[in-house]
Amino acid sequence: MELGISSFGEVAPAHVAGQDHAAHQRMQELLALAKRADEVGLDVLALGEHHRSDFIISSPEVILAAAAAITRRIRLSSAVTVLSSADPVRTFQNFATVDLISGGRAEIIAGRGSFIESYPLFGYDLNDYDELFVEKLSLLLNINGAEVVTWQGKHRAPIAAQGVYPRPAQAKIPVWIGIGGTPASAVRAGKLGLPLTIAILGGSPDRYVPFAELYRESAQKAGHNAALLPLCLNCHFHVAETSEQAADEFFPPYSTLMNRIGRERGWSPMDRRHFDFLRGPQGPLFVGTPQEITAKLLNLHGLFNNTRFLAQLVLEGIPHASVLRSIELFGTQVAPAVREALGVSVVVE
């Protein structure tokens, strides 16, 4: 099982031009996290696209290109690319560029996005939410599979026998589908035979097992070998030397983040009791000691037989040194224990 980190780059917005020191600092911290994750032997760095004042990552591939120049082996992915409101040609070109800089380490997790700001921002109608994704995914896969493309759709100008460049270092850029909780999306990924990432950000993980089952059943019916298809799970994460330290560091910023989003979506406010339940043995929060995290990861693997896990960090409100330490403990204590338990060998370059 591959183990990695993901981030949306939370930041306190300054709402000023030229004086946003917090944004500058957060960007430097993101690159430092990438470097540390690579150094401690984690497998994946994934950055999520948002178009809001409280998140700094609107162009994951730009930051991934910077990370490519300061890392050696870690794979570099979006988490997710909001493909519905993007141009698949430019998306492919940007990630192909990251792939060339990194020597073949780029990946794309394509999704429709958990927020909707990008749709009006780039001139798309939310009524076309699903149709846009299906059409643009088709074009992206077409470009990924052939140097010269002929394609026609409804929401973009047609392409007539044109080459799309540059081509990546890899034969193809791995394209994953990222979902939150829509059965149809799991079925779509399975039918296409594409790797799937499931974000488990609320509710008990076992409630998401049917999505994995749908994915594999759909893949098998479509003629793919479901046993060979990668499956990734993404959960919020923070590890420290003691369980109390991990919880005390993570709860304030996590509850602030979730309650801010919750006010927009009508969720009930989160308190400490609810948080402690969510980080318990059966909950979706991976917050605790290396031993507690290891046990939860192995339990998760027993439920899903997943091939990858992404630890979603929360950056705003947690000291940078604590986040770096969390990554270090993940790479040096948790990852070796999980790999040993699962019989995974790691090639050291």
N, C-alpha and C positions, 0 to 999 in steps of 0.2 A: 504493500500500500504506500503510495506517495503521500507525503505530508508537506503542507505549505501554509503560507499566510495570505490573507486577503485584507484589503482596506478600501474604504470609501473616502479617506482623507478628510475626516471631520475637522472643522475649523470654526472659530468664533469670527463671524463676518465683521469687517471694519467699516464697510460701506464708504470707503474713500479711495481715491486713485493716487497712487504714488506713495502712500504712507501705510500700506497694509503690511506691517511687520509680522503679524501673526501668520499671514499666508506665506510669506517668504520663509519663515521659520518652519512651518509645517512641511513645505516642499523639501527643505533640506533634511528634515527628520524622516520623510518618506524614503529618500535615497539612502539614508543611514540604516533604516530598517532593512532595505533590500540587501545592502552590503552585509549586514550582520546575519541575515537569514542564509545567505550564500555561504558565509564563513562557517556557520555551525552545521552545515550539511542538510538544510531543508531543501525540498525538491521544487517548490513552486512559489512564485510571487504573483499575486493576482490583484489588479486594481480596478475598482468599479467606477463607471461613468455616471455622473450626475450633473445637473444644470441648475443648482440652487446655491444660495449664498452661504449655506452652512456646510458645504462640501467643496473641496478644492480640486477634485479630479473631474474635469470635463473632457480631457483628451488623454485617456490612459496610455495610448501608444507613444505619446511624446515623453511621458515620464518613464515608460518602460524602455525607451531608447536610451535615456540617460542612465537608467539602471543597468542596461546591457553593457555599457562601457566600464562599469565598476564592479561587475560580477563575472564569475567564471563558468558556473555550471547550472545555476538555478534556472528553471523554465519561467518564462515571462508571459503572463496572460492578462487579458481583461477579465472583469468580473462584475458586471457584464459590459459588453458593447451594446448600446441601445440601437440595434440594427434597423428597427422600424423607422427611425428618424434620421438615419445616416445614409450616405451614398456608398453602396457596396464596392464600387470601383475604388474610391478613395480609401475605404476601410481596408481593402486588400492591399493597396499600394503602401499604406502606412505600416501595416503589420509585416509586409514583405520587407520593408526597410528595417524594421526592428529585427527581423530574422537574419538579415545580412549583417547587421551590426553585431548581433549576439552569436553568430555562427550556428544558427539553426535552432534557437530556443524559444521562438515566438509561438503563442497560441491565441485563439479567440474564443471567448465564451459569449455567444450571441443570445440576446434576449429582447423582450419587449419593454423592459424597464419597470421598476416598482413605483416610479414617479412619472408624472405626465408632462413636466415642464418642457421637455425637448420637442414635443409635438407642435404646439403653437410657435415655439421659438424658431423652428425650421420650416414652418408653413404647412404642417400636416394636420389632417382632420382626425380627431380621436374616434370618429365613427368608423374609420378605416384601420383601427388598432390592429386587428388580427390579420387582415388582408395585406397590410403593408409588410408585416413581418414575413408572411409566407412568400410573398413575391421577392422581397429583398434577400431572403435566405437562398432562394432559388438562384438568383443572380450571383451571390457570393460563392456558392458551391460551384457554379458554372465556371466562374473566373478561376477559382482555386484548382479546378481540374483541367483547364485548357488554357494555353497561352493566347490563342486567338479565339475571340468570343463573338458569337452571333446570338442575340437575345432580344426578346420583346415582351413588355409587360404593360400594365395600366398606369402605374404611378411614376414611371421614369421614362425618359427618352430611350428608344431602341438602340441597340448596338449592332452594327453590321460588319462582321468579319474584321474586328479591330483587335490588336494586341493590347494586353494590359501589363504594364511594366512598373517597377522591376519584378522579376520572379524571385521567389524566396530561396534561401539556401537549402531548405528541406524540399523534398519532392512536392509536398503539399503542406500548408499550414494546418495543424489540427484545429478543427472547428467543433466546439462543444455547444450544446443547447443548455441555457440556464433557465430554470423554472423556480417558482415559489410555491405553487400549490394548485396548478391547473391540470386536471387529468388529460385534457386534449393535447397539451404541450408535451407531456410524457409520451403519449401515443405517437405524436409527430416525430419526436426524436427517435423512437424505436423503429418506426417505419422507414426512416431515412438511414438508419444504421449509424447514427451519430452519437458520440459520447454525451452523457447527460450529467449536469450539475444540479443538485437539489439544494436550495437554501432552506435550512431548518432554523427559522428565527423566532418561532413561537409554537407552543404546544409540544407534547411529548414526541420524541423521534419516532416511536413505533407507529404513530398516526400517519407517517409518511411512507411506511413500507409499501402500501398499495400502489403508490406512484412508481416505485421501483419495479414492482411486479407487473404493472401495466406496461412499463417501458420494455421490459424483457419479453413479455408475451407478444407485444406488437412487433418487436424486432424479429422474433422467431417466426411469426406468421408471414412477415415480409421476406423471409428467406435469409435473414442474417443469423450468424452464430451469436446468440445472445450471451453466451458464456465468455465471449472475447470482448464484449463491449465495455469500455470504461464507465464507471459510475463514481461521481464525486459528491461529497456532502460538505456543506458549508454551515458552520455554526459560530456564534460569538464565543470569544475565548480570552482568557487571561490566566496565567499561571505564576505563582510566587512560592517562596519557601514554606509558608504556612497557609492553611486554608483561610484563616481569618484575614491575613494580609491580602490575599488575592481578592476576597470578597469586599473588604473595606476599600481597596483601591478601585475596584471595578464598578461597584454599585452606584456611587454618585454620578459619574459621567454616563453610565449606561441608562440609568433611570431618567436622567435629564434628556438624553437623546430619544428614548422610546416614548416618554411623555410628550415631548414636543411633536413627534410624528403622530402620536396617539390623539392629540387634540385636533389634528387635521382629519383624522380618520374615524374619530368617535370611539376610540378604545378607552377602557377604564384605566385610571391612573395606576401606576405601579408603585408599590411600597416595598419595604425591606422584606416583609414576610413572603410576599409573592416572589420576590427575587430569590430568596433562599430556597424556595420550593423549586424554582426553575433551574437552579444550579445543583439540585439534588441528583441522586444516582440515575433517575429516570427522566430528568429534565433536559432541555435543549442547550443550556448554558454550560460551557466547558470552562469553569472558573474554580480553581483550587490548586492543590499541590501537584507536583509531577506524578505522584502515585495515583491520586484521584483522577487526573486527566487520562493517564494510561489506562486505568480500568474502564473509564467511560468510552474511550476510543475502541477498546477491544470489544466492549458490549455493542457499540454501534456497528462494528464490523460483523459481529455475529448476527445482527438483525438484517443488514443490507448486503453483506459481502461486497462492500465498496472497494474500489481500487485507489481512491484518493480522498484525502480530507483537507479542507481549507479552514484554517483558524482565522475567523474574522476579528480583527483588532478594533478597538475603539481608542482613538488618539486624543480627542479633545477632553481635557480634564484629568488625564493620567500623566504623571511626570514621564518625560521621554526616557529617562534612565530606567524606569520601571517597565516600560514597554520593551526596551532593549533587553532587559533581564528576562522578561517573559519569553521572548524569542530565543534567548540563549538556553533557558531551561527546556524549552520545547525541543530544540535541536540536539542538546547534549544529554538530556535525561529521558524525556518522553519518547522521542523518536527511536533511540536505540532499544528501549524496552519494548515498544510496539513492534519494531522490526524483528527483534529476537523472538517474541511470542508468536509472530505470524510466519517465522522462517524466511524472512526477506533478507537477502544479501545485498550489500551496497558496494558498488565499485568506486574506490577512491582514485581520482585522477591525479 
